[in-house]
């Protein structure tokens, strides 16, 4: 397994890319930070969530800033409404702009896949786990939003299986990455949550569930997703872990749990070029 995303600094803007994805030359992509935008207050600076306590004009300008850096047309961005489930949608050029400049009918969906160039996929975060997928042979990309519910439901493995079944991908070729998100250091839950992981992971849950005092536990969502990837057939050398906790780094990342919901949204963005 590889560790670490690459940080890029352009004036006030800071964003991350995945080295193994960069090396293919096939995608424009990033994971955003909170640095480099125009938002104020609890959403300062680069908030990308229209559903946050922010002016629409600020969010649109923030998108323009980061997409200009990636050379992506921000009017083409494709969003879903993300409901912490395990549904994954196939996206085509006909979906361009859904959620951005026109109403989206991509509902109840937390994962997006496409094999078409020039179709930028976007998923949103403020502690949940961003999952990136790239098959450089079949030229297929995917993004999946994996909070604890999505991780328990194994949306990462299901994304890989959908790439294989519907796009003809071979798991030997798929590159994956796990972006900045809440780490085991701060992700505390109670027994009912743990039970859902044990139901779906069996004994493997013991590898990422840490018992604390009382009826509390910490979960290592990164390790849970790595287990999924391995079980789905992804090679260790094709997994990159950002190894950055959004809760810990207040200067760089929004965090729903740390900020008690009064925060902005980060994005995972990817497009075949």
C-alpha positions in Angstrom: 0.0 0.0 0.0 1.1 3.5 -0.8 0.7 6.4 1.7 0.2 10.1 1.0 -1.5 12.3 -1.5 0.4 15.2 -3.2 -0.4 18.7 -1.9 -0.5 21.5 -4.5 -0.3 25.2 -3.6 -1.4 27.9 -6.0 -1.4 31.3 -4.3 -4.1 30.8 -1.5 -5.5 27.7 -3.1 -4.5 24.2 -1.8 -5.7 20.9 -3.1 -4.5 17.3 -3.2 -4.0 14.7 -6.0 -3.2 11.0 -6.0 0.4 10.3 -7.4 -0.5 7.0 -9.0 -3.5 8.7 -10.8 -1.3 11.6 -11.9 1.2 9.2 -13.4 -1.4 7.8 -15.9 -2.1 11.1 -17.5 -5.7 10.0 -18.0 -7.5 12.1 -15.4 -7.9 15.6 -14.0 -8.7 15.1 -10.3 -8.3 16.4 -6.8 -9.5 16.4 -3.2 -10.1 19.9 -2.0 -9.2 21.6 1.2 -10.8 24.7 2.8 -8.0 27.0 1.5 -8.3 29.3 -1.4 -12.0 30.3 -1.7 -14.2 33.3 -1.0 -16.6 32.0 1.6 -16.8 33.5 5.1 -17.7 32.5 8.6 -18.1 28.8 9.4 -17.7 28.0 5.7 -14.4 29.9 5.3 -12.8 29.7 2.7 -13.3 27.1 -0.1 -16.8 25.7 0.8 -18.2 23.7 -2.1 -21.6 22.8 -0.6 -24.7 24.6 -1.8 -26.6 23.2 1.2 -24.3 24.9 3.7 -24.7 28.2 5.5 -23.2 30.1 2.6 -24.2 32.4 -0.2 -24.8 30.6 -3.5 -22.6 33.1 -5.3 -19.7 32.3 -3.0 -20.0 28.5 -3.7 -20.2 29.0 -7.4 -17.1 31.2 -7.3 -15.3 28.6 -5.3 -16.1 26.0 -7.9 -14.9 28.3 -10.6 -11.6 28.8 -8.8 -10.8 25.1 -8.3 -12.1 24.0 -11.7 -10.0 26.6 -13.4 -7.0 25.0 -11.8 -8.0 21.6 -13.0 -9.0 22.8 -16.5 -12.6 21.5 -16.0 -15.7 23.3 -17.1 -17.6 23.9 -13.8 -20.9 24.0 -15.6 -20.4 20.3 -16.6 -20.1 19.1 -13.0 -22.3 16.1 -12.0 -23.6 15.7 -8.5 -25.9 13.3 -6.7 -27.8 14.0 -3.5 -25.8 11.5 -1.3 -27.9 9.8 1.3 -25.3 7.5 3.0 -26.5 4.4 1.1 -24.7 2.1 -1.3 -26.3 2.9 -4.7 -23.9 3.6 -7.5 -25.0 5.4 -10.8 -23.6 5.1 -14.3 -23.0 8.6 -15.6 -22.8 9.8 -19.2 -22.4 13.1 -21.1 -26.2 13.5 -20.9 -25.8 14.1 -17.2 -23.5 17.0 -17.5 -24.5 19.9 -15.2 -26.9 17.9 -13.1 -26.8 19.4 -9.6 -24.7 22.3 -10.8 -26.7 24.3 -13.4 -29.8 22.1 -13.6 -31.8 20.0 -11.3 -30.4 16.5 -10.8 -32.4 13.3 -11.1 -29.5 11.3 -9.7 -31.2 10.6 -6.4 -30.5 8.2 -3.5 -27.0 7.7 -4.9 -23.6 7.8 -3.2 -21.3 6.5 -6.0 -20.7 7.7 -9.6 -19.0 5.8 -12.5 -18.3 6.9 -16.1 -16.2 5.7 -19.0 -16.8 8.9 -21.0 -14.2 11.7 -21.4 -15.1 15.2 -20.3 -17.7 14.1 -17.7 -16.6 15.5 -14.3 -17.8 13.5 -11.3 -18.2 15.2 -7.9 -18.8 13.8 -4.4 -19.0 15.9 -1.1 -17.4 15.4 2.3 -16.9 16.8 5.8 -15.5 13.7 7.6 -16.8 10.8 5.5 -14.4 8.8 3.4 -13.8 9.7 -0.2 -13.0 6.7 -2.4 -11.3 7.1 -5.8 -11.2 4.5 -8.5 -9.4 4.4 -11.9 -9.0 1.6 -14.4 -6.2 2.9 -16.8 -6.8 0.0 -19.2 -10.5 0.3 -19.8 -10.5 4.1 -19.0 -13.2 3.9 -16.3 -13.4 6.2 -13.3 -15.5 6.2 -10.2 -16.0 8.2 -7.0 -17.9 6.9 -3.9 -18.9 8.7 -0.8 -18.3 6.3 2.1 -19.4 7.4 5.6 -19.7 4.9 8.3 -23.0 3.6 6.8 -21.5 3.4 3.3 -18.5 1.6 4.7 -20.6 -0.8 6.7 -22.6 -1.5 3.5 -19.3 -1.9 1.6 -20.0 0.7 -1.1 -16.3 0.5 -2.0 -16.4 -3.2 -2.9 -19.7 -2.7 -4.7 -18.2 0.1 -6.8 -15.4 -2.2 -7.8 -17.8 -5.0 -8.7 -19.9 -2.6 -10.8 -16.8 -1.5 -12.7 -16.0 -5.2 -13.4 -19.6 -6.3 -14.3 -20.8 -3.4 -16.3 -17.6 -1.9 -17.7 -15.4 -5.0 -18.2 -12.7 -3.9 -15.8 -10.2 -6.3 -14.4 -9.4 -5.9 -10.7 -5.7 -6.4 -11.4 -5.7 -3.1 -13.2 -7.9 -0.9 -10.9 -6.1 1.8 -9.0 -7.8 3.0 -5.8 -7.3 5.7 -3.2 -8.8 6.6 0.2 -8.9 10.4 0.7 -8.7 12.6 3.8 -11.5 11.8 6.3 -12.1 11.3 10.0 -9.5 9.0 11.5 -9.8 6.4 14.2 -8.4 8.9 16.6 -11.7 10.8 16.6 -14.4 8.5 15.2 -16.2 7.3 18.4 -19.4 5.3 18.1 -21.6 3.1 20.3 -22.5 -0.5 20.2 -25.4 -0.4 17.7 -23.1 1.0 15.0 -20.5 -1.7 15.8 -23.1 -4.4 15.4 -23.7 -3.3 11.8 -20.0 -3.7 11.0 -19.8 -7.2 12.6 -22.9 -8.3 10.6 -21.2 -7.4 7.3 -17.5 -7.9 8.0 -17.7 -10.9 10.4 -14.4 -11.5 12.2 -12.6 -8.9 10.0 -14.4 -6.2 12.0 -12.0 -6.9 14.9 -9.2 -5.6 12.7 -10.7 -2.0 12.7 -12.9 -1.8 15.8 -11.2 -0.5 18.9 -13.0 -1.0 22.3 -12.8 2.1 24.6 -14.1 2.8 28.1 -17.8 2.2 28.8 -19.9 1.3 25.8 -17.8 3.3 23.3 -15.7 2.2 20.4 -13.5 3.8 17.8 -13.6 2.7 14.2 -10.7 2.8 11.7 -12.8 3.5 8.5 -9.6 3.6 6.5 -8.7 0.0 7.4 -12.3 -1.1 6.8 -12.1 0.2 3.3 -8.7 -1.4 2.7 -10.2 -4.7 3.7 -13.0 -4.2 1.3 -10.6 -3.4 -1.5 -8.4 -6.5 -0.8 -11.4 -8.8 -0.7 -12.7 -7.3 -4.0 -9.4 -8.3 -5.6 -7.4 -5.0 -5.5 -3.7 -5.4 -5.2 -2.0 -3.7 -2.2 0.3 -1.7 -4.4 -2.8 -0.3 -6.1 -4.2 1.3 -2.9 -3.1 4.8 -1.9 -4.1 6.1 1.6 -4.0 9.8 2.2 -3.5 9.2 5.9 -4.9 12.6 6.8 -7.6 13.2 9.5 -10.1 15.9 8.7 -11.0 16.3 12.4 -7.4 16.8 13.4 -6.5 19.5 10.8 -8.8 22.4 11.4 -6.7 24.7 9.3 -7.0 22.5 6.2 -10.3 20.6 6.4 -13.9 21.0 7.2 -15.2 18.5 9.8 -18.8 17.9 10.6 -18.1 16.2 13.9 -15.4 18.7 15.1 -17.5 21.7 14.1 -20.7 20.3 15.3 -22.4 20.6 11.9 -21.5 24.3 11.4 -19.0 23.8 8.6 -18.5 23.7 4.9 -18.1 20.9 2.3 -15.0 19.4 0.7 -15.1 17.7 -2.7 -13.6 14.8 -4.5 -13.5 15.6 -8.2 -12.5 13.5 -11.2 -12.8 13.6 -15.0 -11.3 11.5 -17.8 -9.3 13.8 -20.2 
